Amino acid sequence: MTARSGRHFLQIPGPTNVPDRILRALAQPTIDHRGPDFAELAMDVLRRIKPVFGTTGPVVIYPSSGTGAWEAALVNTLSPGDRVLAFETGHFATLWRDMAEGLGLVVDFVPGDWRHGVDPAVVAEHLAADQQHSIAAVMVVHNETSTGVTSRVPEIRSAIDEAGHPALLLVDTISSLGSIDYRHDEWGVDVAVGCSQKGLMLPPGLGFNAISRKALAAAEKARLPKSYWNWTPVLDANERGSFPYTPPTNLLYGLREALSLLESEGLPEVFARHDRHAAATRAAVRGWGLEVLCADEREHSSSLTAVLLAEEHDANKVRQIILDRFDMSLGAGLGKLNGRVFRIGHLGDFNDLALAGTLSGVHMGLQLAGVPIDPAGIQTALEALRA
Ligand SMILES: Cc1ncc(COP(=O)(O)O)c(C=O)c1O
């Protein structure tokens, strides 16, 4: 590997850049996870994570990636053969569907074009048709990280309510938590799935479930096999500031610091910053004469932007050139978008000049890859940032 000077630009949509304050917090000595200092740390983070989800209910923290927290949401609330309603919004929604099927659930998978979020009208239609109430849960990826499309969860909730349907609402907030407005209690979500390496600005390694009362009641009847993922022993142990297994102590130090960072900036300000950076990024993309993958103005993601290239251009080549020349990583096109899109992550620990640097790298990389762009595009973004 060639020696590089300066910081690598990690502009994939997660893992995101870890702030120095968090890196230093992670580097504290590991302590006895059965001692009083650990209990204090655990109680502190378990309490302070709740407002990030917009809940007053319990949040379970697993030493896991987001995929583990997906599994926990399903196995704690559902039984073999249960029907669930899911939507093909992109790569991650498809993977979650695959997991549900693998666990023995029957999935009604509504096809999608990977450019739109979940259509609340389609939710309403499916639930209205289910007179027997055989659908046990609706699964929604809030921010589809493969496409840069954010589904409108409050409208989905209203659709479920208007249909008078008792299905649980399970929402993947993996790339929205701590970067896009999400309100667990207010929006009536039953289980939210989160992880550490995106808006929380931590390394990978923590998975989360925020759990409603209705989900807790469902858990008493859920019969999918589970052991490690079982909420009950974790919630019991958490009451005393402990875990039923060895917890990831140092990641919890990092989480405590991340929560302090989010609290000192203020969640509304954090969301507004992400909205502003996303708008400036779209201004650049459109100014260059390129297409944003998200096809609905109401559904643009504030944590990432997926850029769709014309068929004759290879998005992976653009990414490779940008990595080689400018030491910046951009997100690849996933699944059927491989080679067609690249994704610019603008979430987590980020500011105006970091975005200006990111967009400059993309601008130069597109030119070096022979993708014709209007050079004024970057100017449009800088003006959006200045304003
Ligand atoms: C929306 C979404 N869901 C689920 C996952 C899977 O999470 P993990 O890779 O941490 O297991 C990801 C990963 O990027 C994601 O973006």
The ligand as a Gaussian input file, in Angstrom:
#p B3LYP/6-31G(d) Opt

LIG

0 1
 C      -30.669000      -0.253000       5.964000
 C      -29.743000      -1.332000       6.401000
 N      -30.251000      -2.422000       6.990000
 C      -29.455000      -3.421000       7.404000
 C      -28.086000      -3.379000       7.244000
 C      -27.238000      -4.502000       7.731000
 O      -26.468000      -4.034000       8.808000
 P      -25.055000      -4.723000       9.157000
 O      -24.225000      -4.675000       7.929000
 O      -24.518000      -3.869000      10.286000
 O      -25.341000      -6.101000       9.588000
 C      -27.517000      -2.260000       6.635000
 C      -26.069000      -2.172000       6.410000
 O      -25.549000      -1.249000       5.859000
 C      -28.376000      -1.224000       6.200000
 O      -27.868000      -0.129000       5.621000

